[in-house]
Amino acid sequence: MRSFAKPAISILEQVDLLKSRGLYIRDEARAADFLSAVSFFRLTPYMRPFQVVSYADHAFLPGTRFRQISQLYEFDRRLRLLLMDAIERTEVAIRSAISNYMGPAYGPHWYLNRSHFKDRYDHERLISTIENAQQKALQDYRREVARIDRLTNADALRKEALKNRRAHESYARHYALTYDSPELMPGWAMLEELTIGDLSHLYRGLAKDNDRKFIGQQLAAPSPLLDSWLHTLTVVRNICAHHARIWNRELAIKPVRPKQAGFSWPDYLRGENQHTRVAMVLAILQHFMRQVSPHTQWCKCLADLFNEYIEIDLQAMGIQDTWYSDPFWQNDLMTANEI
């Protein structure tokens, strides 16, 4: 252990530091603007592929330009946006699949029944989450009512109309103000209050194998796959939501690979090796896109991004340079181009 001794330096000093390490910067003012908007610290992981590994002073490989680093950063940013787009659609569809099966099978308030969950599932946490959501919605409503009552430029009729409008601005608020039994909202509304992580735990925690099986069928994913893939998307979504690097990241999880005969999957992701980079995530999301948004051009947007940034090392993502010719992607790309 040693004392931290790195000084905090200005933007211009950061530019000079990069130059001293051998980075070519053609437009220093533009580089300074970029560092001002992004920060040196956030950009550091994108510098590493361009630096000499053995050098302790972070020297850059000969000929490295600042533009290469900024382009890699921009590619990664746009890749995260594409991932978030697909994860959002998938998450919404999984909520719907759970609701559309569990509600008709067990009633609108099915989740209140502890017997629908495994013993190790934290059912109390689920109930507490929904209780807190309703209580917060009710507290917010009461604050807004108090503010409306203090208005001096509205008559009683206008104030009542405003209160009624506020009462319907969220279902959690509406339910708490309208019903007293059961105390908590129905399952289809409950699911909208959960994070994707909560959703993943809920699906994994369902007691009956058949329940998980039938829900998985709605997304053409056997329950062990859906279980693993939901957990994977939870991790990836959190990475993206914090604007962290995804391009060449080694994920801390190992998503389950499909082993069913005839399951559409990229050839380069088959075999015994465990794939823990974004290539696996892209294939998972493309599978879900086929089920929940079959007419989307998500795969074409992905191909367009790769084609726009042709200098990006796809193999660092676990993807082959000829990925687009793999049958898993090829048919979808051809269809998207015809639309």
Residue pairs with C-beta under 8 A, 6 or more apart in sequence:
9 17
11 32
11 35
11 36
12 32
14 32
14 35
14 40
15 25
15 28
15 31
15 32
15 35
18 25
18 31
18 60
18 66
19 25
21 51
21 57
21 58
21 59
21 60
22 59
22 60
22 61
22 62
22 64
23 50
23 60
23 64
23 65
23 66
23 69
24 63
24 64
24 65
24 66
25 31
25 65
25 66
26 65
26 66
26 67
31 66
31 70
34 66
34 70
35 43
38 73
42 243
43 69
43 73
45 245
46 69
46 72
46 73
46 76
46 245
47 58
47 60
47 69
49 72
49 248
49 313
49 316
50 60
50 61
50 64
50 68
50 69
51 58
51 59
51 60
51 61
51 64
52 59
52 60
52 61
68 311
71 309
71 311
71 312
72 247
72 312
74 309
75 247
75 305
75 309
75 312
76 245
76 246
76 247
77 243
78 305
79 246
79 247
79 278
79 305
80 239
80 240
80 243
80 246
82 298
82 301
82 302
82 305
83 236
83 237
83 240
83 246
83 278
83 281
83 282
83 285
84 237
84 240
84 241
85 298
86 285
86 286
86 288
86 289
86 298
87 196
87 233
87 236
87 237
87 240
87 285
89 288
89 289
89 292
89 293
89 296
90 233
90 285
90 288
90 289
90 292
91 196
91 199
91 233
91 237
92 292
93 218
93 219
93 288
93 291
93 292
94 199
94 203
94 215
94 219
94 226
94 230
95 191
95 192
95 194
95 199
97 215
97 218
97 219
98 191
98 199
98 202
98 203
98 215
99 187
99 188
99 191
100 218
101 211
101 214
101 215
101 218
102 110
102 111
102 116
102 187
102 211
102 215
103 110
103 186
103 187
103 188
105 211
106 113
106 116
108 186
108 187
108 188
109 182
109 184
109 186
109 187
110 116
110 187
111 126
111 187
111 190
111 202
112 127
112 182
112 184
114 123
115 207
116 206
116 207
116 208
116 211
117 123
117 205
117 206
117 207
118 205
118 206
118 207
120 205
121 201
121 202
121 204
121 205
121 207
122 201
122 205
123 205
126 198
126 202
127 184
129 193
129 194
129 198
130 184
130 185
130 190
130 193
131 183
131 184
133 172
133 193
134 172
134 173
134 175
134 176
134 184
134 185
135 176
136 172
137 170
137 172
137 173
137 176
138 173
138 176
138 177
140 173
141 166
141 167
141 173
141 177
144 163
144 166
145 163
145 166
148 154
148 159
148 162
148 163
148 166
149 159
151 159
154 162
166 173
167 173
167 174
167 177
168 174
171 185
171 189
171 192
172 185
172 189
172 193
175 184
175 185
175 186
175 189
184 190
185 193
191 199
194 202
196 230
196 233
196 234
196 237
197 234
197 238
199 230
200 227
200 230
200 231
200 233
200 234
203 212
203 215
203 226
203 227
203 230
204 227
204 230
204 231
206 212
206 215
209 223
212 223
212 226
212 227
213 222
213 223
215 223
215 226
216 222
216 223
216 225
216 226
218 291
219 226
219 288
219 291
219 292
220 287
220 290
220 291
221 229
221 287
221 288
222 258
222 260
224 256
225 256
225 258
227 256
228 255
228 256
229 255
229 256
229 284
229 288
231 253
231 255
232 251
232 253
232 255
232 280
232 281
232 284
233 281
233 284
233 285
235 251
235 252
235 253
236 246
236 251
236 278
236 281
239 246
239 249
240 246
246 278
247 278
247 312
247 316
247 317
248 277
248 313
248 316
248 317
249 277
249 278
250 276
250 277
251 276
251 277
251 278
251 280
251 281
252 276
253 276
254 274
254 275
254 276
255 275
255 276
255 280
255 281
255 284
257 265
257 269
257 270
257 275
257 280
258 265
264 287
264 327
264 328
265 283
265 287
265 328
266 279
266 283
266 323
266 326
266 328
266 329
267 326
267 327
267 328
268 279
268 319
268 320
268 323
268 326
269 275
269 279
269 280
269 283
269 318
275 318
276 318
277 316
277 317
277 318
278 317
278 318
278 319
279 317
279 318
279 319
280 318
282 302
282 317
282 319
283 328
285 298
286 298
286 299
286 328
286 329
286 332
289 296
289 298
289 299
290 332
295 339
297 336
297 339
299 329
299 332
299 333
299 336
300 333
300 336
300 337
303 324
303 329
303 333
306 312
306 314
306 324
314 320
314 321
314 323
315 321
320 326
323 329
324 330
324 333
